[in-house]
Amino acid sequence: MEKSKVAGKTPMMVDIESGKNYAWCACGHSSKQPWCDGSHKGTGLLPKIFKAHENKKVAMCMCKQTGNPPYCDGSHSKL
């Protein structure tokens, strides 16, 4: 299995909508960050699929090292 590629060293703030499903890129290769575009094929990594339970702005992890995927937990500060 390949290690995740760092897509950014700061989180990306995005608005998520209640009831909507999302696929967060866990491999770091997607050209549609922070969302999956299928670029993980062959890496052994899979996107994190989640459903939003409320409308809100969230900090999405871009370094792909978070302990709380798909959300930023500050792991980028250790890179």
C-alpha positions in Angstrom: 0.0 0.0 0.0 1.2 3.5 -0.9 1.5 6.3 1.7 -0.8 9.2 1.2 0.6 12.2 -0.7 0.5 15.6 1.1 -1.9 17.7 -1.0 -1.5 20.8 1.2 0.0 21.9 4.5 -3.1 23.9 5.7 -6.7 22.8 5.9 -9.3 23.8 3.3 -12.5 25.4 4.6 -15.6 24.1 2.8 -19.3 24.3 3.3 -21.0 20.9 3.6 -24.8 20.3 3.3 -27.0 18.3 5.6 -28.0 14.9 4.2 -25.4 15.0 1.4 -22.8 12.2 0.9 -19.1 13.2 0.4 -16.0 11.3 -0.6 -12.9 12.9 0.9 -9.6 12.1 -0.9 -7.4 10.1 1.4 -4.6 9.4 -1.1 -3.7 13.0 -1.9 -3.6 12.5 -5.6 -7.0 13.9 -6.6 -7.1 17.0 -8.8 -10.4 18.0 -7.1 -9.1 18.4 -3.5 -10.3 17.8 -0.9 -12.7 15.5 -2.8 -12.0 12.2 -4.5 -11.7 12.0 -8.3 -10.8 8.3 -8.5 -7.0 8.9 -8.6 -6.5 6.5 -5.7 -6.8 3.5 -8.1 -3.8 1.3 -7.7 -2.6 3.0 -4.5 -4.3 0.6 -2.0 -5.9 3.7 -0.4 -9.6 4.4 -0.4 -11.6 7.7 0.0 -13.3 8.4 3.3 -17.1 8.4 2.6 -19.2 10.4 5.0 -22.6 12.0 5.2 -23.1 15.5 6.5 -25.6 15.7 9.4 -25.9 19.5 9.3 -25.1 22.5 7.2 -21.8 23.9 8.3 -18.3 25.1 7.4 -15.6 22.5 8.2 -11.8 22.4 8.0 -10.9 19.5 5.7 -7.5 17.9 6.1 -5.2 18.5 3.1 -2.0 16.9 4.5 -3.8 13.5 4.7 -2.1 12.7 8.0 -5.1 13.5 10.3 -6.2 11.1 13.0 -9.8 12.3 12.5 -10.4 11.9 8.8 -11.7 13.8 6.9 -11.3 16.7 9.3 -8.1 18.6 10.1 -6.7 17.8 13.5 -3.5 20.0 13.2 -1.3 17.1 12.0 0.0 19.4 9.2 1.9 21.4 11.9 4.2 18.4 12.4 5.2 18.0 8.8 
